[in-house]
Amino acid sequence: MPTYAIIDSQSVKTASGAHDKGFDGGKKIKGRKRHIAVDKLGNLLSVVVHAANIHDTKAGIFVAKKSV
């Protein structure tokens, strides 16, 4: 069991035919956002990919629930 988890996100542009896409107002990018959770050694615990318009506070909860 990991003792600590670090959550980070990245917004990326998508192709024109992408299904789930939104606009990240902070980074001014239209596309998707991916959130990852890693332990303190850098081992991947979980990944969530969604439209970029979902705020980090809401998506962070999705990642935390998925890694437990």
Contacts in CASP RR format, 6 or more apart in sequence:
PFRMAT RR
TARGET T0000
AUTHOR 0000-0000-0000
METHOD contacts of the structure
MODEL  1
MPTYAIIDSQSVKTASGAHDKGFDGGKKIKGRKRHIAVDKLGNLLSVVVH
AANIHDTKAGIFVAKKSV
2 39 0 8 1.000
2 40 0 8 1.000
2 43 0 8 1.000
2 45 0 8 1.000
3 39 0 8 1.000
3 40 0 8 1.000
4 39 0 8 1.000
4 40 0 8 1.000
5 37 0 8 1.000
5 38 0 8 1.000
5 39 0 8 1.000
5 45 0 8 1.000
5 64 0 8 1.000
5 67 0 8 1.000
6 37 0 8 1.000
6 38 0 8 1.000
6 39 0 8 1.000
6 40 0 8 1.000
6 42 0 8 1.000
7 35 0 8 1.000
7 36 0 8 1.000
7 37 0 8 1.000
7 60 0 8 1.000
7 63 0 8 1.000
7 64 0 8 1.000
8 35 0 8 1.000
8 36 0 8 1.000
8 38 0 8 1.000
9 33 0 8 1.000
9 34 0 8 1.000
9 35 0 8 1.000
9 36 0 8 1.000
9 56 0 8 1.000
9 59 0 8 1.000
9 60 0 8 1.000
10 33 0 8 1.000
10 34 0 8 1.000
11 24 0 8 1.000
11 27 0 8 1.000
11 29 0 8 1.000
11 31 0 8 1.000
11 32 0 8 1.000
11 33 0 8 1.000
11 52 0 8 1.000
12 29 0 8 1.000
12 31 0 8 1.000
12 32 0 8 1.000
12 33 0 8 1.000
12 34 0 8 1.000
13 29 0 8 1.000
13 30 0 8 1.000
13 31 0 8 1.000
14 21 0 8 1.000
14 30 0 8 1.000
14 31 0 8 1.000
14 32 0 8 1.000
18 31 0 8 1.000
18 32 0 8 1.000
20 32 0 8 1.000
20 50 0 8 1.000
20 51 0 8 1.000
21 30 0 8 1.000
21 31 0 8 1.000
21 32 0 8 1.000
21 51 0 8 1.000
21 52 0 8 1.000
22 30 0 8 1.000
22 31 0 8 1.000
22 32 0 8 1.000
22 51 0 8 1.000
22 52 0 8 1.000
22 53 0 8 1.000
23 29 0 8 1.000
23 30 0 8 1.000
23 31 0 8 1.000
23 52 0 8 1.000
23 53 0 8 1.000
24 30 0 8 1.000
24 31 0 8 1.000
24 33 0 8 1.000
24 52 0 8 1.000
24 53 0 8 1.000
29 52 0 8 1.000
30 52 0 8 1.000
31 51 0 8 1.000
31 52 0 8 1.000
32 49 0 8 1.000
32 50 0 8 1.000
32 51 0 8 1.000
32 52 0 8 1.000
33 49 0 8 1.000
33 50 0 8 1.000
33 51 0 8 1.000
33 52 0 8 1.000
33 54 0 8 1.000
33 59 0 8 1.000
34 47 0 8 1.000
34 48 0 8 1.000
34 49 0 8 1.000
34 50 0 8 1.000
35 47 0 8 1.000
35 48 0 8 1.000
35 49 0 8 1.000
35 50 0 8 1.000
35 56 0 8 1.000
35 59 0 8 1.000
35 60 0 8 1.000
35 62 0 8 1.000
35 63 0 8 1.000
36 44 0 8 1.000
36 45 0 8 1.000
36 46 0 8 1.000
36 47 0 8 1.000
36 63 0 8 1.000
37 44 0 8 1.000
37 45 0 8 1.000
37 46 0 8 1.000
37 47 0 8 1.000
37 63 0 8 1.000
37 64 0 8 1.000
37 66 0 8 1.000
37 67 0 8 1.000
38 44 0 8 1.000
38 45 0 8 1.000
39 45 0 8 1.000
45 67 0 8 1.000
46 63 0 8 1.000
46 66 0 8 1.000
46 67 0 8 1.000
47 63 0 8 1.000
48 59 0 8 1.000
48 60 0 8 1.000
48 62 0 8 1.000
48 63 0 8 1.000
48 66 0 8 1.000
50 59 0 8 1.000
50 62 0 8 1.000
END
